[in-house]
């Protein structure tokens, strides 16, 4: 959470402002970790169980640069496409994407 979200750069001085921001970032960190673990354990699962249709189409449109297909890809494919946006190179030696590029 600290590396990806950088909460120290918010410079929130009051506890009333800091607590909601940290709670929000913790939810994001949990979702990214859940997505990483689920993608490793169930790569053949359709991605629409985790991603909304709009999210899937947006990532597909940006990474593939063509209209998204009607049928959702596998979770493995979707995680790799989302990780490519975060700098994951998808080389043979890289393995499955870690939470940081996601």
Wavefront OBJ file of the C-alpha trace (Angstrom):
o trace
v 0.000 0.000 0.000
v 2.778 2.437 0.899
v 4.684 1.954 -2.364
v 1.720 2.063 -4.739
v -0.490 4.708 -3.153
v 2.132 6.924 -1.460
v -0.102 8.126 1.401
v 2.720 10.221 2.872
v 2.476 12.571 -0.129
v -1.073 13.530 0.845
v 0.323 15.567 3.743
v -2.892 15.299 5.675
v -2.392 16.942 9.049
v -5.610 16.079 10.848
v -6.656 12.628 11.917
v -10.185 13.185 10.559
v -8.744 13.560 7.065
v -6.098 10.864 7.287
v -8.295 7.981 8.474
v -10.718 7.968 5.484
v -7.808 8.240 3.048
v -6.025 5.294 4.669
v -9.226 3.249 4.703
v -9.729 3.942 0.995
v -6.143 2.962 0.171
v -6.430 -0.203 2.253
v -9.490 -1.251 0.241
v -7.549 -0.699 -2.986
v -4.563 -2.671 -1.650
v -6.850 -5.526 -0.597
v -8.498 -5.666 -4.014
v -5.150 -5.715 -5.828
v -3.820 -8.492 -3.599
v -7.076 -10.453 -3.999
v -6.859 -10.082 -7.766
v -3.247 -11.268 -7.761
v -3.987 -14.348 -5.667
v -7.175 -15.203 -7.568
v -5.378 -14.849 -10.896
v -2.699 -17.280 -9.749
v -5.133 -19.839 -8.355
v -7.914 -19.677 -10.987
v -6.423 -18.376 -14.251
v -9.106 -19.973 -16.441
v -11.985 -18.195 -14.659
v -13.806 -15.624 -16.820
v -12.762 -12.109 -15.893
v -16.326 -10.814 -15.592
v -16.586 -12.427 -12.146
v -14.079 -9.869 -10.806
v -14.129 -6.984 -13.285
v -17.156 -4.962 -14.327
v -17.974 -4.953 -18.024
v -16.893 -1.313 -18.359
v -13.536 -2.020 -16.688
v -12.887 -4.992 -18.945
v -13.736 -3.077 -22.091
v -11.648 -0.058 -21.080
v -8.528 -2.125 -20.360
v -9.023 -4.132 -23.536
v -9.469 -0.996 -25.628
v -6.350 0.694 -24.225
v -4.037 -2.327 -24.368
v -5.202 -3.971 -27.614
v -6.172 -0.769 -29.487
v -9.167 -2.426 -31.105
v -12.811 -2.906 -30.103
v -13.175 -5.410 -27.267
v -14.742 -8.798 -28.000
v -18.215 -9.618 -26.728
v -17.027 -12.652 -24.772
v -14.904 -11.824 -21.704
v -11.322 -13.166 -21.705
v -9.915 -15.363 -18.965
v -8.821 -13.825 -15.684
v -5.192 -14.629 -16.527
v -5.393 -12.633 -19.756
v -7.118 -9.716 -18.054
v -4.596 -9.572 -15.190
v -1.736 -9.565 -17.682
v -3.359 -6.765 -19.699
v -3.897 -4.674 -16.550
v -0.340 -5.356 -15.375
v 1.007 -4.207 -18.755
v -0.450 -0.792 -17.968
v 1.595 -0.802 -14.750
v 4.879 -1.648 -16.463
v 4.814 -5.454 -16.467
v 6.835 -6.690 -19.454
v 5.384 -10.243 -19.704
v 8.706 -11.938 -20.386
v 9.186 -15.653 -19.877
v 11.300 -15.162 -16.757
v 8.867 -12.712 -15.139
v 6.214 -15.232 -14.129
v 2.819 -14.019 -12.936
v 2.426 -10.270 -12.251
v 2.982 -9.144 -8.680
v 0.772 -6.574 -6.914
v 3.116 -3.671 -7.703
v 2.449 -3.475 -11.497
v -1.249 -4.115 -10.899
l 1 2 3 4 5 6 7 8 9 10 11 12 13 14 15 16 17 18 19 20 21 22 23 24 25 26 27 28 29 30 31 32 33 34 35 36 37 38 39 40 41 42 43 44 45 46 47 48 49 50 51 52 53 54 55 56 57 58 59 60 61 62 63 64 65 66 67 68 69 70 71 72 73 74 75 76 77 78 79 80 81 82 83 84 85 86 87 88 89 90 91 92 93 94 95 96 97 98 99 100 101 102
